[in-house]
Amino acid sequence: DGYFYQRVAECRFSSKDLQGAELIDSYVFNQAEYVRFNSTVGKYVGYTEYGVKNAEAWNSDAGILAQERGELERYCKFNAAIDYS
């Protein structure tokens, strides 16, 4: 009885040279994804009414968007060697 909130950051690699590396950062409430950042798209996309409002707000904030875009380099590519070992 309660609410379920989850945030999942996923790094996807198609090769060891990291050219096709992709970051997916998903926000989930009660098992329904409501907003997602995809580094390939380069912005947040909302999947519910609430998610669309969040995506619009976050995409209009240059600081938030720049930080999220930097996560591909800072988090995914930096830790790729660990993932491949």
NORSULLIN-V940393 format. One record per residue. N is the residue number from 0. RES is the residue in three letters. PHI is phi in whole degrees, 0 to 359 (* if undefined). OMEGA is omega in degrees with one decimal (999 if undefined). Layout:
# NORSULLIN-V940393
{{N | RES | PHI | OMEGA} {N | RES | PHI | OMEGA}}
This chain:
# NORSULLIN-V940393
{{0 | ASP | * | -179.6} {1 | GLY | 154 | -176.8} {2 | TYR | 245 | -177.9} {3 | PHE | 241 | 176.8} {4 | TYR | 239 | -179.4} {5 | GLN | 214 | 172.7} {6 | ARG | 235 | -176.1} {7 | VAL | 237 | 174.1} {8 | ALA | 255 | -175.5} {9 | GLU | 231 | 175.4} {10 | CYS | 257 | 178.5} {11 | ARG | 242 | -179.8} {12 | PHE | 236 | 176.8} {13 | SER | 259 | 177.7} {14 | SER | 200 | -178.9} {15 | LYS | 288 | 179.3} {16 | ASP | 281 | 173.5} {17 | LEU | 66 | 177.6} {18 | GLN | 295 | -178.6} {19 | GLY | 261 | -178.7} {20 | ALA | 295 | -177.1} {21 | GLU | 216 | 175.4} {22 | LEU | 250 | 174.1} {23 | ILE | 241 | 179.8} {24 | ASP | 241 | -173.4} {25 | SER | 252 | 176.6} {26 | TYR | 244 | -173.1} {27 | VAL | 234 | 174.8} {28 | PHE | 229 | -177.2} {29 | ASN | 49 | 174.9} {30 | GLN | 67 | 176.6} {31 | ALA | 239 | 177.6} {32 | GLU | 290 | -177.2} {33 | TYR | 248 | 176.1} {34 | VAL | 206 | -177.5} {35 | ARG | 214 | 168.5} {36 | PHE | 256 | 176.8} {37 | ASN | 237 | -176.4} {38 | SER | 295 | 176.8} {39 | THR | 291 | 177.1} {40 | VAL | 284 | 176.8} {41 | GLY | 85 | 178.7} {42 | LYS | 203 | 176.6} {43 | TYR | 277 | 176.0} {44 | VAL | 232 | 179.7} {45 | GLY | 266 | -178.6} {46 | TYR | 245 | 176.3} {47 | THR | 229 | 178.5} {48 | GLU | 302 | 177.7} {49 | TYR | 296 | -179.9} {50 | GLY | 295 | 177.9} {51 | VAL | 296 | 178.5} {52 | LYS | 295 | 176.9} {53 | ASN | 297 | -178.9} {54 | ALA | 300 | 178.9} {55 | GLU | 299 | -179.6} {56 | ALA | 294 | -177.6} {57 | TRP | 291 | 178.7} {58 | ASN | 291 | 179.9} {59 | SER | 275 | 178.6} {60 | ASP | 261 | -176.0} {61 | ALA | 301 | -179.9} {62 | GLY | 293 | 179.1} {63 | ILE | 296 | -178.0} {64 | LEU | 295 | 178.9} {65 | ALA | 296 | 178.8} {66 | GLN | 296 | -179.1} {67 | GLU | 295 | 178.6} {68 | ARG | 297 | 178.6} {69 | GLY | 287 | -178.7} {70 | GLU | 296 | 177.9} {71 | LEU | 301 | 178.9} {72 | GLU | 286 | -174.0} {73 | ARG | 292 | -173.0} {74 | TYR | 258 | -173.4} {75 | CYS | 290 | -175.4} {76 | LYS | 292 | 178.9} {77 | PHE | 297 | -176.9} {78 | ASN | 263 | -177.2} {79 | ALA | 301 | 179.9} {80 | ALA | 299 | 177.1} {81 | ILE | 293 | 179.9} {82 | ASP | 296 | -178.7} {83 | TYR | 277 | -178.7} {84 | SER | 280 | 999}}
